[in-house]
Amino acid sequence: MFYALIPPEYETDRIHLFPSIESAVSRDSDGRPVYEVAVNFDPGQGLVVPIRVDAHAFDPEWTTRAEAHGDGSITAKGRIPRELYFACVCARRWTGADS
């Protein structure tokens, strides 16, 4: 699972995805929402791939190229299907994981 600071309706052909809510929140000083994106990164292929596939919602063969960054984040080089955006977590309310 990755996290985005940009909702699907404002996506461009490059979207920065973060490996955790914490890392997304730490990059945002405005308290914007953080969106869960149901994708994984395949470093061997350099591809973003869906975690779940709904053949009725989008092409089940969908992938997009991505660039990995040293902090664990990635930049997807193509639009991500809206159906892979799950929920919105308000960054202002995030206090960390329950332990």
C-alpha positions as CSV (number, residue, x, y, z in Angstrom):
1,M,0.0,0.0,0.0
2,F,1.2,3.5,-0.8
3,Y,-0.1,6.9,0.0
4,A,-0.6,10.1,-2.0
5,L,-1.2,13.7,-1.2
6,I,-3.0,14.3,-4.5
7,P,-6.5,13.1,-5.0
8,P,-7.2,11.1,-8.2
9,E,-9.1,13.9,-9.9
10,Y,-5.9,16.1,-9.8
11,E,-3.4,13.4,-10.9
12,T,-0.9,14.2,-13.6
13,D,1.2,11.8,-15.5
14,R,3.7,11.7,-12.5
15,I,2.5,11.1,-9.0
16,H,4.6,10.9,-5.9
17,L,3.7,8.0,-3.7
18,F,4.8,7.5,-0.1
19,P,5.4,4.1,1.7
20,S,3.5,5.1,4.8
21,I,1.1,7.7,6.2
22,E,3.8,9.1,8.4
23,S,6.1,9.8,5.5
24,A,3.4,11.5,3.5
25,V,2.4,13.6,6.5
26,S,6.0,14.6,7.2
27,R,6.2,16.0,3.6
28,D,3.1,18.1,4.0
29,S,2.9,21.2,6.1
30,D,-0.6,22.2,5.1
31,G,-2.5,19.4,6.7
32,R,-3.9,18.1,3.4
33,P,-5.7,14.7,3.3
34,V,-3.6,11.6,2.6
35,Y,-5.0,9.1,0.2
36,E,-4.4,5.4,0.4
37,V,-3.5,3.9,-3.0
38,A,-3.8,0.1,-3.4
39,V,-0.6,-0.5,-5.3
40,N,2.8,-2.1,-4.7
41,F,6.1,-1.4,-6.3
42,D,7.9,-4.2,-8.1
43,P,11.5,-3.0,-8.0
44,G,12.8,-5.7,-10.3
45,Q,10.5,-4.5,-13.1
46,G,10.3,-0.9,-12.1
47,L,6.5,-1.1,-12.1
48,V,3.6,0.0,-10.0
49,V,1.1,-2.9,-9.8
50,P,-2.3,-3.1,-8.3
51,I,-2.8,-4.9,-5.0
52,R,-6.3,-5.9,-5.9
53,V,-7.7,-6.3,-9.4
54,D,-11.3,-5.7,-10.3
55,A,-11.7,-6.6,-14.0
56,H,-15.0,-4.8,-14.1
57,A,-13.6,-1.5,-12.8
58,F,-10.3,-1.2,-14.8
59,D,-8.0,-3.2,-17.0
60,P,-6.6,-6.1,-14.9
61,E,-3.3,-5.9,-16.8
62,W,-2.8,-2.3,-15.7
63,T,0.7,-1.2,-14.6
64,T,2.8,1.9,-14.9
65,R,6.5,2.6,-14.8
66,A,7.9,4.1,-11.6
67,E,11.1,5.5,-10.3
68,A,12.2,4.6,-6.8
69,H,13.7,7.1,-4.3
70,G,16.1,6.5,-1.4
71,D,13.5,7.3,1.2
72,G,11.2,4.5,0.1
73,S,8.9,6.7,-1.9
74,I,8.3,6.3,-5.6
75,T,7.2,8.4,-8.5
76,A,4.6,6.7,-10.7
77,K,5.0,7.7,-14.4
78,G,1.4,7.4,-15.4
79,R,-2.1,7.8,-14.1
80,I,-3.3,5.4,-11.5
81,P,-6.9,4.1,-11.8
82,R,-9.3,6.0,-9.5
83,E,-10.6,2.6,-8.3
84,L,-7.2,2.0,-6.6
85,Y,-7.7,5.0,-4.3
86,F,-9.3,3.6,-1.2
87,A,-9.8,6.1,1.6
88,C,-8.8,9.5,2.8
89,V,-7.1,9.9,6.1
90,C,-7.0,13.4,7.4
91,A,-3.4,14.4,8.0
92,R,-4.2,16.9,10.8
93,R,-5.7,14.1,12.9
94,W,-2.9,11.6,12.3
95,T,-1.2,10.8,15.6
96,G,0.7,7.7,14.7
97,A,0.0,4.0,14.8
98,D,-1.7,2.4,17.8
99,S,0.7,0.2,19.7
